[in-house]
Every structure is written in C-alpha cells, then in structure tokens.
Amino acid sequence: MSSSAKHFVTGRLKAIGMEINGPAPWSPQVHNERLWARLLRDGTLGLGESYMDGWWDAEALDEFLFRLVSSNIQDAFPKDLAVMWSLAKGRLLNLQRLRVTEVGEKHYDIGNDLYAAMLDSRMIYSCGYWQDAADLEAAQEAKLDLICRKLGLAPGMHILDIGSGWGGFLKFAAERYGVSGLGVTVSKEQAALANERSRGLPVETRLLDYQALDGQFDRIVSIGMFEHVGYKNYRAYFEKAARLLKPDGLFLLHTIGGNLSTTHGDPWSEKYIFPNGMLPSVTQIGRALEGHFIMEDWHNFGADYDRTLLAWRDNFDAAWPALQGEKYDERFRRMWRYYLSSFAAMFRARKINLWQVVLSPNGVAGGYRSIR
C-alpha cells in the first residue's frame, strides 16, 4: 500500500510541477514516508494533520498550498472518509444551532493574548481593505471607515453588530461617527474585553445568540460572522435581520464566500479552527434574502484577504517567542501557521472571496450610491 500510495501521490504532484524535496522554497520536504498513505486515506484532513505532526515542511508554505489549490489537484484524488463524514453531518444535522456556542468556546475563547499579538491594535479579525493602505493597521481602519460610509452612519443612529468580536467596529463607529450601538457575540472572552475597551462610550457588547435579539435598529452590520450560520439557517438569519432593521435602514453583510454552493466545510478547518463553519455562495445568499431585502451593492475584495492573513502570520511569528509555553505548544504553532497559510492560499487562488453586501428592506429612494 505504501509504495503504491507514494507512486500515486507523487505522480499527481509531478504532473503539476511539484518536486518532492526539491530546491524551490515551495517544494515540500518530506520527513516521514507514511505521509503518502495518510494523504490518500484522509485527504485535506491528512494534509493538515501531517504538517502539524512534522511529517513534512515547506519553506514557503502558503505558496506550496496555493499551487496545490490552484491546480485543482484534489479532483484527481478519490473522495476520502473525512469529506464524506463532513458531508453527512451537514446534510443530517444542524450543528450551527445545536451547538451555538461551540465556535466561541473552541476558537474565539482560546486566548485574548494570542489575538492581541496577531491582530491590529483594534483587534479586528476580518479582512483589511488595502486599496490605499501600506500596513495592517491602516488597512483595518480603512475597512471600518468603508463600512461606516457604506451604511451612511450619522450622529444619533443606533446600530447593531451581529458577531461583534472584540468590539473594534462599534468603538470606531461611536468615536468617529457619533452613533450608539449594541454588539452580540457567543464568545465570553470577546464580550468581556469588548466592554472593557469601550468603557465610557455609548456601546455595549452582550454574550448572546443573535436569534435571541429583539428591538429596532437604524443600521445593522455583521462582519465575519455569517460563515458560522450554516446553510440550513441562512433564511432564518435574514428573516431575523429584517425584523430588527427599521424600514428605512441599511444592513451590511461582510462575509467570506465560496464560488460553489456547499452544505459542509473543510474537514481540517472544521476540526481544528472553525467548528461547524461553512462558506455561503452567491446563490445561497440570494435565495435566503429574497423577499426580505433588496440588494443595493455587492463588493468583492477577496484578494485583500491574502495580504491580511500574511500580515497576521508575520505578527504571530514575531510574537511566538513570548506566546510559546504550556498553553501554546509547538503543535499549536504549526496548526496556526497552517491555518493562516492555507486560507491565504485559497484567497490567492480566488477559490474563496470576501464580499460586502449592502441590503435595504424596501430599496433606497432614488438609488444607492456604491462606495469604494
């Protein structure tokens, strides 16, 4: 099995110009010959886990993964059990509602020290807007201001942030645009730090599932949360948002999206990074919002996420000597670098995108002016 697996896998890699143990910085350096059978058996889950276990390395990890993803090499491999299991769970269960707080507990609560070291000073954990920015801090501020301008924020407005993270957007909007606001998150660590950092401002972050919300808001924003909603709940998500938004309001949805409609996530990412996560497609979003909102604007700047993720990885690498220890061990370091590098590769290959969608309940009178 081992020799035949090696022949199959290395043959596919050779066909896309990938040299095993070659001199190029993206060439994989293999340390364990059991890798080949593991890749055939476990697919993308096996690729990520074997990297975490130190079975292979690549100096330019993101470029190696980009070359794999952009070649569509996975189409040459048989469907593995991890993918089949992920597909079955997605079809049979609704884990996003059965385990509402799981992603908060397993991802966002792992340590504010980690995120503070990796992110910008406002701890914005979503794609920066690099159009005129030279560094991560400027890119994140540009993104926050872009959202405020797209929503037409003005003093006195009351806004809702669904999935508000560490409160960076609400704090920015209150300071720069004079609004008040409410944020909700399923992460207790995010909620606590968000309220601490925004003390003295007319904003509040609650540890609350978005479906438990009530009230009426002038504007709604959701930045990097829709990826946790799940395809079975897209319709209910927009129904809830429509009930919460005033008739003359605007709703901006900022989400990663995929080119194809799917009903499950990637097995490695589901297991180690984002439990029960999955990416919506244009079709799925369109069907879910039909009858509730009018689409005013759809902006794709997914290529900017590649640069954002690499900036986070640089920050993580620089902070690692201070972070490493009992809480974050070497296997965690490899897992986290693989996470940031693999997502960067996917955005670089344009397999996934970053969308900002502006929605209105009844259409903006006279038309909405797109802002870039």
N, C-alpha and C positions, 0 to 999 in steps of 0.2 A: 504493500500500500504506500509506504513512504517514498519509494523510488518512482512509482507511477504518479503519485501526487506531485512530487518535485518536477517531473517531466511536464505534467500538465500546466502547473502554475508558472514555471519559468518560461515555458513556451509562449504563454499568453503575455507575459511581461516582455519577452524579447520582441514580440510582434508589435509592441507599442514603443520600442526603442529603449527599454529599461534594462540596464546591465546590472546584474546582481554583483555586489561587492566591487562595483566599478569606481572610477576616479571622480565622476561628476558629483557635485555636492548633493544632488537629489538621488543618487544611487543608493539603494538600500544595502546596508551592511548586515548580513545575516549571521547571528551568533548561535542559533540552535536549529538543527536540521529537522526537528519536529514541526517547524513552522508550516511546512507545505501541507501536511495532512490537516493541521489545525485550520488553515485558511479554507481548504475545501469543505471541511465539516462545519465551520462556524461563520464563514463569510466575513462581513464587516465587523461583527462582534469579535471574531477571532483575530482580525487585523488589529483592532484597537487593544484587545486584552494582551496579545502577544507583545505589542510595543510596551505596554505597562509592565510586563514581566521581564523586559530587557532581552527579548529574543531577537530583536532587530533594531537598527537605528538608521537614521538618515540625517546628515548634517543640515540640509535644507528640507526639513520635514514638511512644511507647507507646500513646497514646490513638488516634492515626491507625491504627495496626496493630490495636488492639483493635476498632475499628469495622469494619475490613475482615474480620477473623476472625469476629466475632460475627454479621456479616450473611450469612456463607456465600457471599460473592461469588465465591469460586473455583469454585463449582458452575456458574456462568454462562460460564466460560471453557473452551475446548477443552483436552484433555489435551496438555501440552507434551512435547517430547522429553526434557527433563531428568527429568521424572517417569517417563516410560516407561523410560528408561535405569536409573533407580534401582530401579524395579520389577523389571526384567530381572536386574540384579545380585543383588537379594535372592532371587529365585527360583532362579537358576542357580548361584550361588556361595555359599560360606560364609566371607565375608571376615573375620568376627569370629574365626575360628580360623586362617584362612590368614595373617592379619596381626594377630596377638595384641597386639603392642607398638605398633602404629601410632597408636592414640589417645593413648598415653602420650607418644610422641615428638612428635606434632603439636599436642597440646593441653596436657597437663599439664606438659610439659617446656619450654614456651616462655619461662618466666621466673618464678622464685620472687619476684622483686621486684614483678612485676605482681600476683600473687595476694596477697602480703603487704599491698600497698597497698589492694586491693579488699575483702578479706575481713575478718573479725573477728580478734582477737588470736590465737586458736587456729587460724586458717586452716581453718575448716570450710566446705567447698564444697558445701553442700546446704541444703535448705530449713530456715529457722529456725521455731521454734514461738512464735507471737506472742500466745498466749492471754492472758498476763499480762505481756508484755514491752513495754517502751517504746522499746528501741533494738536494733540488730543484735546487740551483744554479749550482751545479756540473752536475746534470742530464741534464739541458738545454744546458750547454756548451758542454757536450758530444754529445748531439743531433746535435748541429750546426756543430761541427767538423766532426761528422759522415757523414753529408750531403756533406760537402766540400770534404772529402776524396772519397766518392762515385762518386762525379762529377769530381774528378781529377782536382780540381782548381789549377791554376798556375798563377804567376805574368803576368799581361798584358791582361788577359782574361776580356771580357766584358760580364756580366751576367744580366739576367732578373729575377726578383722575382715577380711572379703574386700573388697578395694578400699579400703584404709585411708587413702588420701590422705596428708596431711602429719602423720598420727598424732595428730590432736587428740582423737579419741574414746578411743583407747587410753590416752593420757596422763590424760585426765579420769577414766576409769574406774579407773585404777590409783591415782590420788591420792584420789579421793572414796570409792571402794568397796573398795579393798584387793585388787584382782584382779591377776593376771598375764596377759599376752596376747601374741599374735602377729598382726601385720598383713602383708598382701601387697598389692603394687601393681606395675603394669607401667611406672611412671614412675620413672626413676632419680633425678630431681630431688626427687620426693616422698620416696623412700626415704631419701636422704641427709639431708635436712632433718628428717624424722621422727625418725631415730635421734639426730641432734644435739640436738633439742629434748626428747627423753625420756631423755637420759642420766641414769643413777642410778635409774631406775625399772625394775621387772621386766617390761618390754615390749620388743618387737623388731619392726622392720619389715624385710621381705625383698623384694627385687626378684624377683618370682616370679609366674608364671601360676597362678591358683587351681587349675587342673586338675593341677598338679604337687604339690599339697599331700598330706601324709599326717598321721596322728596322730588323737587323740581330744580333743574339747574339751567343756567343760561348757556353754558358750554360744557361739553364732555370731551375728555381726551383719554386715550388708552394707548400706552407706549410700551410695546414689547410684552404684552400680557396675552394677546389673542392666541398665541402659539400654545397656550395651556388650556384652551377652552374645549377642544375636541370637536370633531366634525358632527357628532350627534347633537351638539349643543349650540352650533352656530346660530341657528334660527332663534333659539330662546335668548341667546346673548343680545341679538339685535332687537328683539321684542322688549327686553328689559331696558335697553338703552333708549328706545323710543318712548317708553313710559316715563323715563327720568328726565328727558330733554324737553324744554319749553318749545312751543310750536314754532317760534322764530329763531330757535337756537341752531348751533352747528356742532357736529361731532367729528373729531379727527381720530381715525384709527391708524396707528403706526404698528405695522406687523411684518415679520418675515413671512414670505410666501413661496410656494413651490410652483414649478412650471406644469406639474401634473396633479390631478386630484388624487388624493390618497386617503386611506382610512386607518393608517397606523404610522408610527415613527420609525426612526432607525434603531435597531436593537442595541447598539453600543451606547448611543446617546440616551435612550430610554433607561438603560440600566445604571449608568454612571453619572449622568449630568441632569437631564430633564425628564423625570418620571412622567409617563403618560403624555409627553409632548408630541405634537404633530403640526405640520405646516399646512395652512389652507391654500387653495388655488384661487385664481380669479373667478372661476366658475362657481366654486363653493361659496365664496363671499357674495357674489352677485345673486345667487339663488336665496341665500339666507337673509339678505337685506331687502329683497323685493317686497313691495307693499308697505315697508316701514320707513325707508329712506330713499331720497334721490341722490345719486352720485354726482357731486359737483366737481370733483377733481381727483385724479389718480396720478401720483408721483412716484416713480421708481428711481431710487438712487442706491440700489443694492451693491454696486461696485465700491461704494464708500465703506461698506462693512468689512471688506478685505483689509483696508488700511486701519480701520478701528480695531479689529481683532489683533492685528500685528502690533499695534501700539499697546494694547492690553498685555500681550505676551511679553513685549520688551519690559514693561513695568513689572510684570510678575517675575521675570528672570532677574531683574535688578534687585527686587525685594526678597528673593528666595533665601539668601543667607540669614536674613532676620526672621523669616517665616518658618524655616525648617525646624523640625523637632518632633515631639511625640504626636502633636496634633496633625501636622502635615509631614508625612514621610516621603521617601524617595518615590514610592509607587504613586503617591498622590501627585508629586511633581510631574511625573511622566504622563499621568492621566490628564492633568490640567493643560499641559503643553499640547497634548494630542487633541484635546477638545478645541482649544483656540486655533490650532493649525488646521484641523480638518474643516472647521466652519469657514475659515479664511479661504481654503482651497475651493470649497463649494461655491462661495460668492464669486471668487475669481473666475471660475469656470462658467458662471452665470446659470448654474443649476438651481440656485435659490436666489431670492430677491428681497429687497426691502421696500415696502410700499407705505406711503402716507395717503390715505383716502379721506377726503373731506365729504361729509354727508349732511344733508339737511332734511327735515321732516316733510317739507312741502315745496321745496325749491326756493332759491334766493330770488327775490323780486328783481327783475332786470338782469339777472345772471350773476354768477360768482366769478370773480377775477382770480385766476390762478396766480399763485405767488411762488417764486423760486429764489 
